[in-house]
Amino acid sequence: MTFSVRAVGGFHIGGRMVELSGLPLSKARITQGGPEIEIDPNGRFAVEQMYVQYTLLAEPSCPYPVLMWHGGGQTGVTWEDTPDGRPGWQQRFLEGGFDVYCSDAVERGRASHAKSPEVFAGEPIFRSQQDAWRMFRFGPLDGFATEHADRTYFANTEWPTDATDQYQKQVVARWAGHDAITQLAYDELIAKVGPCVIVSHSQSGAFSFQAAVNNPDLVKAVVSLEPSGPAIASDEQVQTLATAGTKHVTIWGDNFAGHDRWAIFRGLVADYGQRIAAAGGHWADWDLPAMGIPGNSHFPMMDKNSDLIGRMVQHWIKDNVQ
């Protein structure tokens, strides 16, 4: 499907300026074949910003843009295409008539890093392929093997099994303890864009719920794929959110048996959803297997049936967000 675009671009938003001093000088060869030069790590630096890429349609059919937020150890690539080369939700939502803003959160991808430990405390966390296998439910916990041919995937999996190694190439480092600065950047993005719909995944689920709490007049709906946490909100804030009419839907894949960590995550999110519903707000929970759609991994936007799930989400937005 083709669509007409009026603007494509990107910008950095959020963050602050910091001044570093008293750090020792060093020398390095920063150009192949070039001379060794002195490196001064002191000075003024921009830190804690995020990067946002946007594509705006000539004639969008939805009145609100969709902000696509990625999960932990991921970047905006999550939404651009699938590991096996099919169009991702960024394109599919543009085809569906939505303006799309696709971001790299603080410390990820084009948002850039900051000096550690002076700005980013501690060491970055790197996710191994074994950990990805365990957390993202590609197959049984004991089904991972170094060689593709030796791996055991779930019999009903919708994950593109031939692309597991390709997927691993898009995993990036992350830091723990950056929730506050990341939330600030997301909230600044919402202030810039205005009324919007957020489509979030995993770690960013909590950020999207919190963004709705912090901006109830601007966040019209939150669609969160397998969120790993709720918002931190008082009863008064939950009531304000419900009164504002912000819609919520969470989407869950398959094969959770034996995943104690996911049981905790789902329980926390369910408790939060019950609070919103009790306040009179709109909260929907899509359990895909219970809806007759088995086999999805932690990445419904990348699974082989990603177009089906994407169409369901688009229809829900158009039916529920005015």
Short mmCIF file of the C-alpha atoms (twelve columns), coordinates in Angstrom:
data_MODEL
# 
_entry.id   MODEL 
# 
loop_
_atom_site.group_PDB 
_atom_site.id 
_atom_site.type_symbol 
_atom_site.label_atom_id 
_atom_site.label_alt_id 
_atom_site.label_comp_id 
_atom_site.label_asym_id 
_atom_site.label_seq_id 
_atom_site.Cartn_x 
_atom_site.Cartn_y 
_atom_site.Cartn_z 
_atom_site.pdbx_PDB_model_num 
ATOM 1   C CA . MET A 1   0.000   0.000   0.000  1 
ATOM 2   C CA . THR A 2   1.254   3.477   -0.834 1 
ATOM 3   C CA . PHE A 3   0.784   6.664   1.162  1 
ATOM 4   C CA . SER A 4   1.685   10.315  0.675  1 
ATOM 5   C CA . VAL A 5   4.073   11.912  3.149  1 
ATOM 6   C CA . ARG A 6   4.304   15.634  3.910  1 
ATOM 7   C CA . ALA A 7   7.303   15.497  6.263  1 
ATOM 8   C CA . VAL A 8   10.048  13.144  7.462  1 
ATOM 9   C CA . GLY A 9   12.517  14.229  10.086 1 
ATOM 10  C CA . GLY A 10  13.876  13.837  13.569 1 
ATOM 11  C CA . PHE A 11  14.908  15.744  16.660 1 
ATOM 12  C CA . HIS A 12  16.480  15.326  20.075 1 
ATOM 13  C CA . ILE A 13  14.456  16.311  23.126 1 
ATOM 14  C CA . GLY A 14  14.839  16.319  26.888 1 
ATOM 15  C CA . GLY A 15  18.090  16.126  28.794 1 
ATOM 16  C CA . ARG A 16  20.348  18.748  30.332 1 
ATOM 17  C CA . MET A 17  23.821  20.233  30.109 1 
ATOM 18  C CA . VAL A 18  26.531  19.130  32.553 1 
ATOM 19  C CA . GLU A 19  30.046  20.397  33.211 1 
ATOM 20  C CA . LEU A 20  32.820  17.879  33.894 1 
ATOM 21  C CA . SER A 21  36.152  18.944  35.346 1 
ATOM 22  C CA . GLY A 22  39.200  17.504  37.023 1 
ATOM 23  C CA . LEU A 23  39.352  14.411  34.830 1 
ATOM 24  C CA . PRO A 24  42.778  13.297  33.557 1 
ATOM 25  C CA . LEU A 25  43.810  13.855  29.961 1 
ATOM 26  C CA . SER A 26  44.644  10.908  27.732 1 
ATOM 27  C CA . LYS A 27  45.894  10.165  24.239 1 
ATOM 28  C CA . ALA A 28  44.254  8.155   21.480 1 
ATOM 29  C CA . ARG A 29  44.420  7.518   17.750 1 
ATOM 30  C CA . ILE A 30  40.872  8.349   16.641 1 
ATOM 31  C CA . THR A 31  41.428  8.158   12.862 1 
ATOM 32  C CA . GLN A 32  42.819  5.143   11.059 1 
ATOM 33  C CA . GLY A 33  46.350  6.001   10.012 1 
ATOM 34  C CA . GLY A 34  46.156  9.346   11.782 1 
ATOM 35  C CA . PRO A 35  48.317  10.750  14.555 1 
ATOM 36  C CA . GLU A 36  47.836  10.126  18.242 1 
ATOM 37  C CA . ILE A 37  46.096  13.154  19.766 1 
ATOM 38  C CA . GLU A 38  45.350  14.428  23.240 1 
ATOM 39  C CA . ILE A 39  41.832  13.733  24.558 1 
ATOM 40  C CA . ASP A 40  40.367  16.127  27.117 1 
ATOM 41  C CA . PRO A 41  37.269  14.590  28.827 1 
ATOM 42  C CA . ASN A 42  36.490  17.839  30.617 1 
ATOM 43  C CA . GLY A 43  34.006  20.427  29.435 1 
ATOM 44  C CA . ARG A 44  30.300  20.937  28.846 1 
ATOM 45  C CA . PHE A 45  28.176  18.069  27.545 1 
ATOM 46  C CA . ALA A 46  24.532  17.411  26.604 1 
ATOM 47  C CA . VAL A 47  23.222  14.333  28.431 1 
ATOM 48  C CA . GLU A 48  19.982  12.429  29.103 1 
ATOM 49  C CA . GLN A 49  18.295  13.425  25.829 1 
ATOM 50  C CA . MET A 50  16.200  11.148  23.633 1 
ATOM 51  C CA . TYR A 51  15.921  10.945  19.850 1 
ATOM 52  C CA . VAL A 52  12.649  10.988  17.927 1 
ATOM 53  C CA . GLN A 53  12.088  10.220  14.246 1 
ATOM 54  C CA . TYR A 54  8.776   11.278  12.727 1 
ATOM 55  C CA . THR A 55  6.861   10.597  9.535  1 
ATOM 56  C CA . LEU A 56  3.833   12.807  8.914  1 
ATOM 57  C CA . LEU A 57  1.230   11.959  6.298  1 
ATOM 58  C CA . ALA A 58  -0.160  14.374  3.751  1 
ATOM 59  C CA . GLU A 59  -3.694  13.386  4.795  1 
ATOM 60  C CA . PRO A 60  -3.781  11.379  8.050  1 
ATOM 61  C CA . SER A 61  -7.124  9.723   8.764  1 
ATOM 62  C CA . CYS A 62  -6.550  9.537   12.519 1 
ATOM 63  C CA . PRO A 63  -6.719  12.865  14.390 1 
ATOM 64  C CA . TYR A 64  -3.900  11.884  16.767 1 
ATOM 65  C CA . PRO A 65  -0.337  10.752  16.019 1 
ATOM 66  C CA . VAL A 66  0.982   7.464   17.369 1 
ATOM 67  C CA . LEU A 67  4.118   7.558   19.527 1 
ATOM 68  C CA . MET A 68  5.962   4.224   19.350 1 
ATOM 69  C CA . TRP A 69  8.109   3.469   22.408 1 
ATOM 70  C CA . HIS A 70  10.502  0.500   22.599 1 
ATOM 71  C CA . GLY A 71  11.435  -1.849  25.439 1 
ATOM 72  C CA . GLY A 72  14.564  -2.479  27.487 1 
ATOM 73  C CA . GLY A 73  17.775  -3.025  25.565 1 
ATOM 74  C CA . GLN A 74  15.966  -2.009  22.376 1 
ATOM 75  C CA . THR A 75  15.721  1.046   20.106 1 
ATOM 76  C CA . GLY A 76  13.205  2.426   17.638 1 
ATOM 77  C CA . VAL A 77  14.294  -0.364  15.281 1 
ATOM 78  C CA . THR A 78  11.674  -2.393  17.174 1 
ATOM 79  C CA . TRP A 79  8.998   -0.723  15.068 1 
ATOM 80  C CA . GLU A 80  10.816  -0.176  11.760 1 
ATOM 81  C CA . ASP A 81  10.809  -3.721  10.433 1 
ATOM 82  C CA . THR A 82  10.849  -7.337  11.614 1 
ATOM 83  C CA . PRO A 83  14.047  -9.399  12.017 1 
ATOM 84  C CA . ASP A 84  13.062  -11.477 8.991  1 
ATOM 85  C CA . GLY A 85  12.642  -8.397  6.797  1 
ATOM 86  C CA . ARG A 86  8.891   -7.750  6.740  1 
ATOM 87  C CA . PRO A 87  7.473   -4.223  7.168  1 
ATOM 88  C CA . GLY A 88  7.166   -3.204  10.793 1 
ATOM 89  C CA . TRP A 89  4.416   -1.340  12.585 1 
ATOM 90  C CA . GLN A 90  5.907   2.025   11.696 1 
ATOM 91  C CA . GLN A 91  5.047   1.414   8.032  1 
ATOM 92  C CA . ARG A 92  1.811   -0.448  8.740  1 
ATOM 93  C CA . PHE A 93  0.448   2.387   10.884 1 
ATOM 94  C CA . LEU A 94  1.413   4.946   8.257  1 
ATOM 95  C CA . GLU A 95  -0.463  2.823   5.722  1 
ATOM 96  C CA . GLY A 96  -3.384  2.832   8.149  1 
ATOM 97  C CA . GLY A 97  -3.548  6.632   8.198  1 
ATOM 98  C CA . PHE A 98  -1.566  7.473   11.340 1 
ATOM 99  C CA . ASP A 99  1.250   9.975   11.751 1 
ATOM 100 C CA . VAL A 100 4.069   8.134   13.545 1 
ATOM 101 C CA . TYR A 101 6.776   9.259   15.972 1 
ATOM 102 C CA . CYS A 102 9.334   6.512   16.634 1 
ATOM 103 C CA . SER A 103 11.877  7.182   19.382 1 
ATOM 104 C CA . ASP A 104 15.196  6.004   20.797 1 
ATOM 105 C CA . ALA A 105 14.889  6.541   24.542 1 
ATOM 106 C CA . VAL A 106 17.515  8.015   26.859 1 
ATOM 107 C CA . GLU A 107 20.894  6.211   26.548 1 
ATOM 108 C CA . ARG A 108 19.725  4.104   23.543 1 
ATOM 109 C CA . GLY A 109 20.628  4.257   19.864 1 
ATOM 110 C CA . ARG A 110 20.733  7.744   18.392 1 
ATOM 111 C CA . ALA A 111 19.936  9.301   21.779 1 
ATOM 112 C CA . SER A 112 23.611  8.606   22.623 1 
ATOM 113 C CA . HIS A 113 25.334  7.681   25.868 1 
ATOM 114 C CA . ALA A 114 26.972  9.837   28.541 1 
ATOM 115 C CA . LYS A 115 30.244  9.450   30.396 1 
ATOM 116 C CA . SER A 116 30.195  6.805   33.104 1 
ATOM 117 C CA . PRO A 117 30.370  6.890   36.109 1 
ATOM 118 C CA . GLU A 118 30.426  10.710  36.110 1 
ATOM 119 C CA . VAL A 119 26.929  10.972  34.554 1 
ATOM 120 C CA . PHE A 120 25.575  7.444   34.105 1 
ATOM 121 C CA . ALA A 121 26.218  5.632   37.380 1 
ATOM 122 C CA . GLY A 122 27.296  2.012   37.271 1 
ATOM 123 C CA . GLU A 123 27.995  -0.254  34.347 1 
ATOM 124 C CA . PRO A 124 25.759  -0.750  31.302 1 
ATOM 125 C CA . ILE A 125 23.747  -3.954  31.150 1 
ATOM 126 C CA . PHE A 126 24.152  -6.155  28.072 1 
ATOM 127 C CA . ARG A 127 21.540  -8.820  27.271 1 
ATOM 128 C CA . SER A 128 22.947  -12.126 26.069 1 
ATOM 129 C CA . GLN A 129 21.149  -14.298 23.552 1 
ATOM 130 C CA . GLN A 130 20.532  -16.872 26.288 1 
ATOM 131 C CA . ASP A 131 18.809  -14.249 28.448 1 
ATOM 132 C CA . ALA A 132 16.766  -13.042 25.488 1 
ATOM 133 C CA . TRP A 133 15.647  -16.633 24.900 1 
ATOM 134 C CA . ARG A 134 14.531  -16.984 28.521 1 
ATOM 135 C CA . MET A 135 12.764  -13.643 28.813 1 
ATOM 136 C CA . PHE A 136 11.201  -13.342 25.383 1 
ATOM 137 C CA . ARG A 137 9.715   -16.861 25.200 1 
ATOM 138 C CA . PHE A 138 10.977  -18.021 21.837 1 
ATOM 139 C CA . GLY A 139 11.007  -21.615 23.055 1 
ATOM 140 C CA . PRO A 140 11.204  -23.786 26.193 1 
ATOM 141 C CA . LEU A 141 13.653  -22.578 28.825 1 
ATOM 142 C CA . ASP A 142 16.003  -25.472 28.026 1 
ATOM 143 C CA . GLY A 143 15.513  -25.178 24.263 1 
ATOM 144 C CA . PHE A 144 18.339  -22.751 23.504 1 
ATOM 145 C CA . ALA A 145 21.433  -23.903 21.619 1 
ATOM 146 C CA . THR A 146 24.268  -21.958 20.041 1 
ATOM 147 C CA . GLU A 147 23.494  -23.327 16.591 1 
ATOM 148 C CA . HIS A 148 20.142  -22.513 15.020 1 
ATOM 149 C CA . ALA A 149 19.542  -26.079 13.876 1 
ATOM 150 C CA . ASP A 150 19.849  -27.376 17.443 1 
ATOM 151 C CA . ARG A 151 17.310  -25.025 19.039 1 
ATOM 152 C CA . THR A 152 13.868  -26.140 20.154 1 
ATOM 153 C CA . TYR A 153 11.131  -23.576 19.605 1 
ATOM 154 C CA . PHE A 154 7.574   -23.734 20.888 1 
ATOM 155 C CA . ALA A 155 5.504   -25.877 18.540 1 
ATOM 156 C CA . ASN A 156 2.918   -23.130 18.096 1 
ATOM 157 C CA . THR A 157 5.344   -20.210 17.952 1 
ATOM 158 C CA . GLU A 158 4.654   -17.184 15.789 1 
ATOM 159 C CA . TRP A 159 8.238   -16.003 16.282 1 
ATOM 160 C CA . PRO A 160 10.234  -15.985 12.972 1 
ATOM 161 C CA . THR A 161 12.626  -18.725 14.057 1 
ATOM 162 C CA . ASP A 162 15.075  -18.319 11.190 1 
ATOM 163 C CA . ALA A 163 15.707  -14.725 12.303 1 
ATOM 164 C CA . THR A 164 16.651  -15.240 15.972 1 
ATOM 165 C CA . ASP A 165 20.326  -14.477 15.341 1 
ATOM 166 C CA . GLN A 166 19.390  -11.499 13.184 1 
ATOM 167 C CA . TYR A 167 17.196  -10.157 15.995 1 
ATOM 168 C CA . GLN A 168 20.104  -10.323 18.458 1 
ATOM 169 C CA . LYS A 169 22.005  -7.774  16.342 1 
ATOM 170 C CA . GLN A 170 19.550  -5.035  17.307 1 
ATOM 171 C CA . VAL A 171 19.930  -5.535  21.077 1 
ATOM 172 C CA . VAL A 172 21.788  -2.626  22.712 1 
ATOM 173 C CA . ALA A 173 23.177  -1.763  26.142 1 
ATOM 174 C CA . ARG A 174 20.984  -0.260  28.841 1 
ATOM 175 C CA . TRP A 175 21.509  1.204   32.320 1 
ATOM 176 C CA . ALA A 176 19.502  0.513   35.456 1 
ATOM 177 C CA . GLY A 177 18.117  3.377   37.499 1 
ATOM 178 C CA . HIS A 178 17.305  5.798   34.684 1 
ATOM 179 C CA . ASP A 179 13.524  5.739   35.039 1 
ATOM 180 C CA . ALA A 180 13.221  9.353   36.211 1 
ATOM 181 C CA . ILE A 181 15.316  10.923  33.452 1 
ATOM 182 C CA . THR A 182 13.670  8.745   30.808 1 
ATOM 183 C CA . GLN A 183 10.203  9.729   32.001 1 
ATOM 184 C CA . LEU A 184 11.143  13.409  31.855 1 
ATOM 185 C CA . ALA A 185 12.172  13.054  28.219 1 
ATOM 186 C CA . TYR A 186 9.001   11.161  27.301 1 
ATOM 187 C CA . ASP A 187 6.837   13.784  29.019 1 
ATOM 188 C CA . GLU A 188 8.669   16.555  27.164 1 
ATOM 189 C CA . LEU A 189 7.982   14.722  23.904 1 
ATOM 190 C CA . ILE A 190 4.266   14.620  24.686 1 
ATOM 191 C CA . ALA A 191 4.276   18.330  25.497 1 
ATOM 192 C CA . LYS A 192 5.859   18.991  22.092 1 
ATOM 193 C CA . VAL A 193 3.611   16.695  20.036 1 
ATOM 194 C CA . GLY A 194 0.326   17.395  21.832 1 
ATOM 195 C CA . PRO A 195 -2.682  15.045  21.948 1 
ATOM 196 C CA . CYS A 196 -1.518  11.572  21.011 1 
ATOM 197 C CA . VAL A 197 -1.804  7.805   21.308 1 
ATOM 198 C CA . ILE A 198 1.106   5.846   22.781 1 
ATOM 199 C CA . VAL A 199 2.003   2.342   21.584 1 
ATOM 200 C CA . SER A 200 4.537   0.933   24.032 1 
ATOM 201 C CA . HIS A 201 6.357   -2.338  24.611 1 
ATOM 202 C CA . SER A 202 7.803   -4.072  27.666 1 
ATOM 203 C CA . GLN A 203 9.903   -1.641  29.746 1 
ATOM 204 C CA . SER A 204 8.276   1.387   28.126 1 
ATOM 205 C CA . GLY A 205 4.867   0.135   29.235 1 
ATOM 206 C CA . ALA A 206 5.433   1.664   32.667 1 
ATOM 207 C CA . PHE A 207 6.656   4.882   31.041 1 
ATOM 208 C CA . SER A 208 3.535   5.057   28.873 1 
ATOM 209 C CA . PHE A 209 1.204   4.468   31.825 1 
ATOM 210 C CA . GLN A 210 3.068   7.136   33.802 1 
ATOM 211 C CA . ALA A 211 2.953   9.509   30.840 1 
ATOM 212 C CA . ALA A 212 -0.832  9.178   30.818 1 
ATOM 213 C CA . VAL A 213 -0.951  9.902   34.561 1 
ATOM 214 C CA . ASN A 214 1.314   12.931  34.114 1 
ATOM 215 C CA . ASN A 215 -0.491  14.210  31.006 1 
ATOM 216 C CA . PRO A 216 -4.135  13.080  31.205 1 
ATOM 217 C CA . ASP A 217 -5.291  15.885  28.938 1 
ATOM 218 C CA . LEU A 218 -2.865  14.923  26.149 1 
ATOM 219 C CA . VAL A 219 -2.568  11.117  26.187 1 
ATOM 220 C CA . LYS A 220 -5.783  9.895   24.597 1 
ATOM 221 C CA . ALA A 221 -4.920  6.201   24.728 1 
ATOM 222 C CA . VAL A 222 -2.178  3.775   25.678 1 
ATOM 223 C CA . VAL A 223 -1.713  0.474   23.854 1 
ATOM 224 C CA . SER A 224 0.947   -1.526  25.677 1 
ATOM 225 C CA . LEU A 225 2.386   -4.797  24.425 1 
ATOM 226 C CA . GLU A 226 3.463   -6.976  27.353 1 
ATOM 227 C CA . PRO A 227 4.254   -4.096  29.751 1 
ATOM 228 C CA . SER A 228 6.663   -4.949  32.555 1 
ATOM 229 C CA . GLY A 229 5.282   -2.533  35.132 1 
ATOM 230 C CA . PRO A 230 2.536   -0.072  36.104 1 
ATOM 231 C CA . ALA A 231 2.490   3.652   36.728 1 
ATOM 232 C CA . ILE A 232 3.178   4.990   40.198 1 
ATOM 233 C CA . ALA A 233 -0.002  6.943   40.846 1 
ATOM 234 C CA . SER A 234 -2.109  8.079   43.768 1 
ATOM 235 C CA . ASP A 235 -5.825  7.311   43.939 1 
ATOM 236 C CA . GLU A 236 -6.489  10.961  43.060 1 
ATOM 237 C CA . GLN A 237 -4.297  10.706  39.941 1 
ATOM 238 C CA . VAL A 238 -5.999  7.484   38.879 1 
ATOM 239 C CA . GLN A 239 -9.383  9.156   39.265 1 
ATOM 240 C CA . THR A 240 -8.223  12.152  37.219 1 
ATOM 241 C CA . LEU A 241 -7.004  9.796   34.497 1 
ATOM 242 C CA . ALA A 242 -10.302 7.917   34.451 1 
ATOM 243 C CA . THR A 243 -12.286 11.167  34.336 1 
ATOM 244 C CA . ALA A 244 -10.139 12.416  31.446 1 
ATOM 245 C CA . GLY A 245 -11.294 9.407   29.424 1 
ATOM 246 C CA . THR A 246 -7.842  8.032   28.598 1 
ATOM 247 C CA . LYS A 247 -8.234  4.543   27.148 1 
ATOM 248 C CA . HIS A 248 -5.889  1.644   27.972 1 
ATOM 249 C CA . VAL A 249 -5.369  -1.752  26.407 1 
ATOM 250 C CA . THR A 250 -2.662  -4.295  27.215 1 
ATOM 251 C CA . ILE A 251 -1.721  -7.157  24.899 1 
ATOM 252 C CA . TRP A 252 -0.199  -10.467 26.025 1 
ATOM 253 C CA . GLY A 253 1.297   -13.288 23.991 1 
ATOM 254 C CA . ASP A 254 1.612   -16.987 24.742 1 
ATOM 255 C CA . ASN A 255 3.721   -19.585 26.547 1 
ATOM 256 C CA . PHE A 256 4.087   -17.915 29.952 1 
ATOM 257 C CA . ALA A 257 4.174   -21.204 31.879 1 
ATOM 258 C CA . GLY A 258 7.238   -21.442 34.123 1 
ATOM 259 C CA . HIS A 259 8.110   -17.739 33.863 1 
ATOM 260 C CA . ASP A 260 7.912   -16.506 37.446 1 
ATOM 261 C CA . ARG A 261 9.210   -13.043 36.534 1 
ATOM 262 C CA . TRP A 262 6.478   -12.556 33.977 1 
ATOM 263 C CA . ALA A 263 3.890   -13.681 36.519 1 
ATOM 264 C CA . ILE A 264 5.051   -10.816 38.738 1 
ATOM 265 C CA . PHE A 265 4.988   -8.296  35.890 1 
ATOM 266 C CA . ARG A 266 1.513   -9.321  34.767 1 
ATOM 267 C CA . GLY A 267 0.217   -9.220  38.322 1 
ATOM 268 C CA . LEU A 268 1.476   -5.684  38.910 1 
ATOM 269 C CA . VAL A 269 -0.062  -4.454  35.652 1 
ATOM 270 C CA . ALA A 270 -3.354  -6.248  36.371 1 
ATOM 271 C CA . ASP A 271 -3.559  -4.600  39.794 1 
ATOM 272 C CA . TYR A 272 -3.038  -1.199  38.179 1 
ATOM 273 C CA . GLY A 273 -5.700  -1.927  35.577 1 
ATOM 274 C CA . GLN A 274 -8.166  -2.866  38.290 1 
ATOM 275 C CA . ARG A 275 -7.551  0.490   39.981 1 
ATOM 276 C CA . ILE A 276 -8.321  2.344   36.750 1 
ATOM 277 C CA . ALA A 277 -11.431 0.262   36.079 1 
ATOM 278 C CA . ALA A 278 -12.637 0.759   39.662 1 
ATOM 279 C CA . ALA A 279 -12.325 4.515   39.148 1 
ATOM 280 C CA . GLY A 280 -14.553 4.269   36.087 1 
ATOM 281 C CA . GLY A 281 -11.775 4.331   33.507 1 
ATOM 282 C CA . HIS A 282 -11.390 2.255   30.349 1 
ATOM 283 C CA . TRP A 283 -9.031  -0.723  30.750 1 
ATOM 284 C CA . ALA A 284 -8.969  -3.678  28.343 1 
ATOM 285 C CA . ASP A 285 -6.721  -6.718  28.593 1 
ATOM 286 C CA . TRP A 286 -6.094  -8.772  25.450 1 
ATOM 287 C CA . ASP A 287 -4.895  -12.279 26.195 1 
ATOM 288 C CA . LEU A 288 -4.174  -13.365 22.629 1 
ATOM 289 C CA . PRO A 289 -4.365  -17.148 23.207 1 
ATOM 290 C CA . ALA A 290 -7.699  -16.697 24.988 1 
ATOM 291 C CA . MET A 291 -8.851  -14.734 21.942 1 
ATOM 292 C CA . GLY A 292 -7.955  -17.669 19.673 1 
ATOM 293 C CA . ILE A 293 -4.542  -16.294 18.605 1 
ATOM 294 C CA . PRO A 294 -1.879  -18.653 20.017 1 
ATOM 295 C CA . GLY A 295 1.896   -18.655 19.766 1 
ATOM 296 C CA . ASN A 296 2.944   -15.025 20.139 1 
ATOM 297 C CA . SER A 297 6.292   -14.249 21.746 1 
ATOM 298 C CA . HIS A 298 7.210   -11.136 23.730 1 
ATOM 299 C CA . PHE A 299 7.294   -9.288  20.379 1 
ATOM 300 C CA . PRO A 300 3.840   -9.301  18.756 1 
ATOM 301 C CA . MET A 301 5.045   -6.472  16.505 1 
ATOM 302 C CA . MET A 302 7.791   -8.751  15.140 1 
ATOM 303 C CA . ASP A 303 6.047   -12.143 15.149 1 
ATOM 304 C CA . LYS A 304 4.883   -13.744 11.906 1 
ATOM 305 C CA . ASN A 305 1.329   -12.571 12.588 1 
ATOM 306 C CA . SER A 306 2.436   -8.989  13.322 1 
ATOM 307 C CA . ASP A 307 0.192   -7.580  10.585 1 
ATOM 308 C CA . LEU A 308 -2.865  -9.218  12.161 1 
ATOM 309 C CA . ILE A 309 -2.092  -7.826  15.622 1 
ATOM 310 C CA . GLY A 310 -1.290  -4.425  14.112 1 
ATOM 311 C CA . ARG A 311 -4.635  -4.286  12.314 1 
ATOM 312 C CA . MET A 312 -6.416  -5.188  15.549 1 
ATOM 313 C CA . VAL A 313 -4.675  -2.327  17.340 1 
ATOM 314 C CA . GLN A 314 -5.414  0.158   14.556 1 
ATOM 315 C CA . HIS A 315 -9.084  -0.788  14.533 1 
ATOM 316 C CA . TRP A 316 -9.244  -0.469  18.325 1 
ATOM 317 C CA . ILE A 317 -7.725  3.011   18.211 1 
ATOM 318 C CA . LYS A 318 -10.075 4.184   15.475 1 
ATOM 319 C CA . ASP A 319 -13.095 2.727   17.284 1 
ATOM 320 C CA . ASN A 320 -12.216 4.011   20.759 1 
ATOM 321 C CA . VAL A 321 -10.236 7.230   20.390 1 
ATOM 322 C CA . GLN A 322 -12.138 10.250  19.126 1 
# 
